[in-house]
Amino acid sequence: MAKTSTGRIEVPEAKEAMDRFKMEVADEIGVPLSKDGYNGNLTSYENGSVGGYMVKKMIEAQEKEMSNRR
């Protein structure tokens, strides 16, 4: 999934999957993300924790995939 330095998703088909993933992660860690996209009521910490946990899960999935290729 390629992203530009502005954070824009370059593969349009990936947007829906990333949105679903973000909501799943938010549910897992208890951050109440709004389904309509407005999350101005959340703290920077809450928003950052969602993104950070998404990255952690993506790295774990990649590491698992790489270890299965051996």
N, CA, C and O atoms as a Tinker XYZ file with bonds, in Angstrom:
   280  protein
     1  N      0.847000   -1.153000    0.000000    73     2
     2  CA     0.000000    0.000000    0.000000    64     1     3
     3  C      0.901000    1.226000    0.000000    63     2     4     5
     4  O      1.553000    1.525000    1.000000    81     3
     5  N      0.934000    1.912000   -1.091000    73     3     6
     6  CA     1.811000    3.062000   -1.233000    64     5     7
     7  C      1.114000    4.326000   -0.751000    63     6     8     9
     8  O     -0.045000    4.583000   -1.078000    81     7
     9  N      1.844000    5.102000    0.030000    73     7    10
    10  CA     1.321000    6.387000    0.488000    64     9    11
    11  C      2.324000    7.466000    0.097000    63    10    12    13
    12  O      3.531000    7.228000    0.055000    81    11
    13  N      1.810000    8.634000   -0.182000    73    11    14
    14  CA     2.697000    9.742000   -0.484000    64    13    15
    15  C      3.097000   10.401000    0.830000    63    14    16    17
    16  O      2.593000   10.036000    1.892000    81    15
    17  N      3.994000   11.362000    0.755000    73    15    18
    18  CA     4.415000   12.056000    1.966000    64    17    19
    19  C      3.278000   12.866000    2.584000    63    18    20    21
    20  O      3.378000   13.285000    3.737000    81    19
    21  N      2.212000   13.090000    1.841000    73    19    22
    22  CA     1.063000   13.807000    2.388000    64    21    23
    23  C      0.087000   12.863000    3.072000    63    22    24    25
    24  O     -0.919000   13.311000    3.622000    81    23
    25  N      0.365000   11.564000    3.047000    73    23    26
    26  CA    -0.507000   10.593000    3.689000    64    25    27
    27  C     -1.654000   10.129000    2.809000    63    26    28    29
    28  O     -2.520000    9.378000    3.257000    81    27
    29  N     -1.666000   10.572000    1.563000    73    27    30
    30  CA    -2.732000   10.191000    0.639000    64    29    31
    31  C     -2.505000    8.768000    0.156000    63    30    32    33
    32  O     -1.388000    8.405000   -0.212000    81    31
    33  N     -3.545000    7.973000    0.155000    73    31    34
    34  CA    -3.436000    6.604000   -0.329000    64    33    35
    35  C     -3.392000    6.636000   -1.845000    63    34    36    37
    36  O     -4.270000    7.214000   -2.486000    81    35
    37  N     -2.373000    6.017000   -2.417000    73    35    38
    38  CA    -2.176000    6.043000   -3.862000    64    37    39
    39  C     -2.996000    5.001000   -4.595000    63    38    40    41
    40  O     -3.254000    5.151000   -5.790000    81    39
    41  N     -3.409000    3.953000   -3.911000    73    39    42
    42  CA    -4.209000    2.905000   -4.530000    64    41    43
    43  C     -5.645000    3.093000   -4.044000    63    42    44    45
    44  O     -5.972000    2.716000   -2.919000    81    43
    45  N     -6.505000    3.677000   -4.887000    73    43    46
    46  CA    -7.866000    4.005000   -4.442000    64    45    47
    47  C     -8.632000    2.817000   -3.856000    63    46    48    49
    48  O     -9.441000    2.984000   -2.944000    81    47
    49  N     -8.376000    1.631000   -4.379000    73    47    50
    50  CA    -9.084000    0.447000   -3.887000    64    49    51
    51  C     -8.709000    0.118000   -2.443000    63    50    52    53
    52  O     -9.442000   -0.600000   -1.762000    81    51
    53  N     -7.597000    0.627000   -1.981000    73    51    54
    54  CA    -7.127000    0.330000   -0.623000    64    53    55
    55  C     -7.802000    1.198000    0.428000    63    54    56    57
    56  O     -7.759000    0.862000    1.611000    81    55
    57  N     -8.422000    2.299000    0.035000    73    55    58
    58  CA    -9.005000    3.226000    1.014000    64    57    59
    59  C    -10.049000    2.545000    1.881000    63    58    60    61
    60  O    -10.014000    2.682000    3.104000    81    59
    61  N    -10.964000    1.823000    1.283000    73    59    62
    62  CA   -12.016000    1.163000    2.048000    64    61    63
    63  C    -11.425000    0.143000    3.022000    63    62    64    65
    64  O    -11.864000    0.050000    4.169000    81    63
    65  N    -10.435000   -0.617000    2.570000    73    63    66
    66  CA    -9.797000   -1.610000    3.438000    64    65    67
    67  C     -9.073000   -0.932000    4.595000    63    66    68    69
    68  O     -9.133000   -1.409000    5.728000    81    67
    69  N     -8.390000    0.174000    4.320000    73    67    70
    70  CA    -7.690000    0.899000    5.384000    64    69    71
    71  C     -8.683000    1.496000    6.378000    63    70    72    73
    72  O     -8.425000    1.500000    7.582000    81    71
    73  N     -9.807000    1.995000    5.889000    73    71    74
    74  CA   -10.831000    2.538000    6.791000    64    73    75
    75  C    -11.385000    1.441000    7.701000    63    74    76    77
    76  O    -11.584000    1.661000    8.896000    81    75
    77  N    -11.632000    0.260000    7.131000    73    75    78
    78  CA   -12.109000   -0.869000    7.947000    64    77    79
    79  C    -11.061000   -1.264000    8.985000    63    78    80    81
    80  O    -11.381000   -1.505000   10.149000    81    79
    81  N     -9.810000   -1.325000    8.547000    73    79    82
    82  CA    -8.717000   -1.682000    9.448000    64    81    83
    83  C     -8.610000   -0.676000   10.591000    63    82    84    85
    84  O     -8.429000   -1.059000   11.747000    81    83
    85  N     -8.722000    0.605000   10.268000    73    83    86
    86  CA    -8.646000    1.650000   11.287000    64    85    87
    87  C     -9.764000    1.492000   12.311000    63    86    88    89
    88  O     -9.529000    1.631000   13.511000    81    87
    89  N    -10.972000    1.202000   11.849000    73    87    90
    90  CA   -12.099000    1.027000   12.766000    64    89    91
    91  C    -11.909000   -0.217000   13.640000    63    90    92    93
    92  O    -12.224000   -0.198000   14.830000    81    91
    93  N    -11.390000   -1.301000   13.044000    73    91    94
    94  CA   -11.126000   -2.523000   13.819000    64    93    95
    95  C    -10.106000   -2.261000   14.912000    63    94    96    97
    96  O    -10.289000   -2.687000   16.053000    81    95
    97  N     -9.032000   -1.563000   14.570000    73    95    98
    98  CA    -7.986000   -1.255000   15.542000    64    97    99
    99  C     -8.548000   -0.353000   16.641000    63    98   100   101
   100  O     -8.292000   -0.583000   17.822000    81    99
   101  N     -9.305000    0.659000   16.262000    73    99   102
   102  CA    -9.888000    1.566000   17.253000    64   101   103
   103  C    -10.788000    0.794000   18.219000    63   102   104   105
   104  O    -10.747000    1.030000   19.427000    81   103
   105  N    -11.593000   -0.119000   17.697000    73   103   106
   106  CA   -12.443000   -0.946000   18.556000    64   105   107
   107  C    -11.600000   -1.792000   19.503000    63   106   108   109
   108  O    -11.917000   -1.911000   20.686000    81   107
   109  N    -10.519000   -2.383000   18.977000    73   107   110
   110  CA    -9.642000   -3.233000   19.788000    64   109   111
   111  C     -9.050000   -2.486000   20.967000    63   110   112   113
   112  O     -8.960000   -3.031000   22.068000    81   111
   113  N     -8.643000   -1.238000   20.747000    73   111   114
   114  CA    -7.971000   -0.498000   21.818000    64   113   115
   115  C     -8.906000    0.467000   22.556000    63   114   116   117
   116  O     -8.475000    1.213000   23.435000    81   115
   117  N    -10.184000    0.441000   22.188000    73   115   118
   118  CA   -11.175000    1.220000   22.925000    64   117   119
   119  C    -11.234000    2.701000   22.608000    63   118   120   121
   120  O    -11.629000    3.500000   23.457000    81   119
   121  N    -10.848000    3.077000   21.403000    73   119   122
   122  CA   -10.933000    4.480000   20.986000    64   121   123
   123  C    -12.210000    4.643000   20.159000    63   122   124   125
   124  O    -12.373000    3.982000   19.134000    81   123
   125  N    -13.111000    5.517000   20.599000    73   123   126
   126  CA   -14.405000    5.663000   19.913000    64   125   127
   127  C    -14.339000    6.535000   18.657000    63   126   128   129
   128  O    -14.744000    7.697000   18.685000    81   127
   129  N    -13.833000    5.977000   17.561000    73   127   130
   130  CA   -13.786000    6.728000   16.300000    64   129   131
   131  C    -15.197000    6.894000   15.751000    63   130   132   133
   132  O    -16.034000    5.999000   15.872000    81   131
   133  N    -15.443000    8.031000   15.156000    73   131   134
   134  CA   -16.736000    8.313000   14.544000    64   133   135
   135  C    -16.789000    7.705000   13.153000    63   134   136   137
   136  O    -15.824000    7.789000   12.393000    81   135
   137  N    -17.904000    7.099000   12.828000    73   135   138
   138  CA   -18.057000    6.489000   11.504000    64   137   139
   139  C    -18.213000    7.549000   10.413000    63   138   140   141
   140  O    -17.980000    7.258000    9.240000    81   139
   141  N    -18.603000    8.772000   10.779000    73   139   142
   142  CA   -18.769000    9.819000    9.770000    64   141   143
   143  C    -17.469000   10.559000    9.461000    63   142   144   145
   144  O    -17.453000   11.463000    8.625000    81   143
   145  N    -16.374000   10.178000   10.136000    73   143   146
   146  CA   -15.075000   10.757000    9.813000    64   145   147
   147  C    -14.641000   11.908000   10.693000    63   146   148   149
   148  O    -13.463000   12.265000   10.679000    81   147
   149  N    -15.558000   12.518000   11.476000    73   147   150
   150  CA   -15.175000   13.624000   12.356000    64   149   151
   151  C    -14.755000   13.076000   13.713000    63   150   152   153
   152  O    -15.541000   12.421000   14.397000    81   151
   153  N    -13.518000   13.347000   14.096000    73   151   154
   154  CA   -13.012000   12.868000   15.378000    64   153   155
   155  C    -12.356000   13.984000   16.176000    63   154   156   157
   156  O    -11.424000   13.742000   16.943000    81   155
   157  N    -12.845000   15.209000   15.993000    73   155   158
   158  CA   -12.296000   16.371000   16.680000    64   157   159
   159  C    -12.464000   16.325000   18.183000    63   158   160   161
   160  O    -11.813000   17.079000   18.907000    81   159
   161  N    -13.327000   15.449000   18.659000    73   159   162
   162  CA   -13.541000   15.326000   20.099000    64   161   163
   163  C    -12.505000   14.430000   20.769000    63   162   164   165
   164  O    -12.463000   14.353000   21.997000    81   163
   165  N    -11.672000   13.755000   19.987000    73   163   166
   166  CA   -10.664000   12.858000   20.535000    64   165   167
   167  C     -9.359000   13.608000   20.789000    63   166   168   169
   168  O     -9.068000   14.617000   20.146000    81   167
   169  N     -8.592000   13.100000   21.728000    73   167   170
   170  CA    -7.299000   13.718000   22.022000    64   169   171
   171  C     -6.264000   13.284000   20.988000    63   170   172   173
   172  O     -6.466000   12.312000   20.259000    81   171
   173  N     -5.164000   14.013000   20.936000    73   171   174
   174  CA    -4.057000   13.636000   20.051000    64   173   175
   175  C     -3.542000   12.257000   20.427000    63   174   176   177
   176  O     -3.189000   11.461000   19.557000    81   175
   177  N     -3.501000   11.978000   21.722000    73   175   178
   178  CA    -3.030000   10.679000   22.195000    64   177   179
   179  C     -3.922000    9.560000   21.665000    63   178   180   181
   180  O     -3.424000    8.539000   21.190000    81   179
   181  N     -5.238000    9.748000   21.743000    73   179   182
   182  CA    -6.165000    8.717000   21.262000    64   181   183
   183  C     -5.995000    8.491000   19.768000    63   182   184   185
   184  O     -5.880000    7.354000   19.312000    81   183
   185  N     -5.981000    9.581000   19.010000    73   183   186
   186  CA    -5.812000    9.458000   17.557000    64   185   187
   187  C     -4.470000    8.825000   17.207000    63   186   188   189
   188  O     -4.396000    7.960000   16.335000    81   187
   189  N     -3.416000    9.255000   17.883000    73   187   190
   190  CA    -2.088000    8.710000   17.622000    64   189   191
   191  C     -1.973000    7.244000   17.979000    63   190   192   193
   192  O     -1.252000    6.489000   17.327000    81   191
   193  N     -2.688000    6.844000   19.020000    73   191   194
   194  CA    -2.607000    5.441000   19.431000    64   193   195
   195  C     -3.217000    4.530000   18.369000    63   194   196   197
   196  O     -2.762000    3.401000   18.187000    81   195
   197  N     -4.233000    5.007000   17.674000    73   195   198
   198  CA    -4.838000    4.203000   16.603000    64   197   199
   199  C     -3.823000    4.014000   15.478000    63   198   200   201
   200  O     -3.594000    2.892000   15.027000    81   199
   201  N     -3.225000    5.098000   15.032000    73   199   202
   202  CA    -2.233000    5.006000   13.959000    64   201   203
   203  C     -1.032000    4.174000   14.362000    63   202   204   205
   204  O     -0.539000    3.373000   13.567000    81   203
   205  N     -0.558000    4.351000   15.571000    73   203   206
   206  CA     0.590000    3.592000   16.050000    64   205   207
   207  C      0.301000    2.105000   16.121000    63   206   208   209
   208  O      1.143000    1.285000   15.754000    81   207
   209  N     -0.888000    1.754000   16.591000    73   207   210
   210  CA    -1.241000    0.343000   16.696000    64   209   211
   211  C     -1.451000   -0.270000   15.315000    63   210   212   213
   212  O     -1.158000   -1.446000   15.100000    81   211
   213  N     -1.963000    0.536000   14.374000    73   211   214
   214  CA    -2.106000    0.050000   12.993000    64   213   215
   215  C     -0.739000   -0.313000   12.433000    63   214   216   217
   216  O     -0.572000   -1.368000   11.822000    81   215
   217  N      0.243000    0.571000   12.644000    73   215   218
   218  CA     1.593000    0.313000   12.144000    64   217   219
   219  C      2.157000   -0.944000   12.800000    63   218   220   221
   220  O      2.760000   -1.779000   12.127000    81   219
   221  N      1.965000   -1.079000   14.101000    73   219   222
   222  CA     2.466000   -2.261000   14.814000    64   221   223
   223  C      1.878000   -3.539000   14.219000    63   222   224   225
   224  O      2.601000   -4.507000   13.985000    81   223
   225  N      0.572000   -3.543000   13.974000    73   223   226
   226  CA    -0.079000   -4.737000   13.424000    64   225   227
   227  C      0.393000   -5.023000   11.998000    63   226   228   229
   228  O      0.552000   -6.184000   11.622000    81   227
   229  N      0.618000   -3.979000   11.204000    73   227   230
   230  CA     1.103000   -4.183000    9.839000    64   229   231
   231  C      2.515000   -4.755000    9.843000    63   230   232   233
   232  O      2.836000   -5.623000    9.032000    81   231
   233  N      3.362000   -4.272000   10.755000    73   231   234
   234  CA     4.725000   -4.796000   10.851000    64   233   235
   235  C      4.696000   -6.254000   11.290000    63   234   236   237
   236  O      5.414000   -7.085000   10.734000    81   235
   237  N      3.867000   -6.573000   12.287000    73   235   238
   238  CA     3.751000   -7.957000   12.746000    64   237   239
   239  C      3.290000   -8.880000   11.612000    63   238   240   241
   240  O      3.814000   -9.982000   11.451000    81   239
   241  N      2.315000   -8.426000   10.836000    73   239   242
   242  CA     1.815000   -9.241000    9.723000    64   241   243
   243  C      2.908000   -9.450000    8.676000    63   242   244   245
   244  O      3.049000  -10.547000    8.135000    81   243
   245  N      3.678000   -8.408000    8.390000    73   243   246
   246  CA     4.757000   -8.527000    7.407000    64   245   247
   247  C      5.846000   -9.459000    7.905000    63   246   248   249
   248  O      6.363000  -10.277000    7.145000    81   247
   249  N      6.200000   -9.338000    9.187000    73   247   250
   250  CA     7.224000  -10.222000    9.754000    64   249   251
   251  C      6.773000  -11.681000    9.694000    63   250   252   253
   252  O      7.560000  -12.574000    9.382000    81   251
   253  N      5.494000  -11.908000    9.998000    73   251   254
   254  CA     4.950000  -13.275000    9.957000    64   253   255
   255  C      5.008000  -13.817000    8.531000    63   254   256   257
   256  O      5.396000  -14.964000    8.307000    81   255
   257  N      4.618000  -12.978000    7.572000    73   255   258
   258  CA     4.653000  -13.395000    6.167000    64   257   259
   259  C      6.071000  -13.704000    5.725000    63   258   260   261
   260  O      6.309000  -14.691000    5.029000    81   259
   261  N      7.011000  -12.865000    6.125000    73   259   262
   262  CA     8.408000  -13.074000    5.736000    64   261   263
   263  C      8.969000  -14.345000    6.357000    63   262   264   265
   264  O      9.745000  -15.053000    5.716000    81   263
   265  N      8.587000  -14.646000    7.597000    73   263   266
   266  CA     9.115000  -15.850000    8.254000    64   265   267
   267  C      8.509000  -17.118000    7.643000    63   266   268   269
   268  O      9.122000  -18.184000    7.708000    81   267
   269  N      7.329000  -17.019000    7.058000    73   267   270
   270  CA     6.696000  -18.177000    6.419000    64   269   271
   271  C      7.279000  -18.469000    5.044000    63   270   272   273
   272  O      7.037000  -19.547000    4.501000    81   271
   273  N      8.031000  -17.555000    4.470000    73   271   274
   274  CA     8.614000  -17.749000    3.137000    64   273   275
   275  C      9.854000  -18.619000    3.169000    63   274   276   277
   276  O     10.301000  -19.074000    2.116000    81   275
   277  N     10.417000  -18.864000    4.312000    73   275   278
   278  CA    11.679000  -19.618000    4.412000    64   277   279
   279  C     11.490000  -21.065000    4.168000    63   278   280
   280  O     12.453000  -21.830000    4.216000    81   279
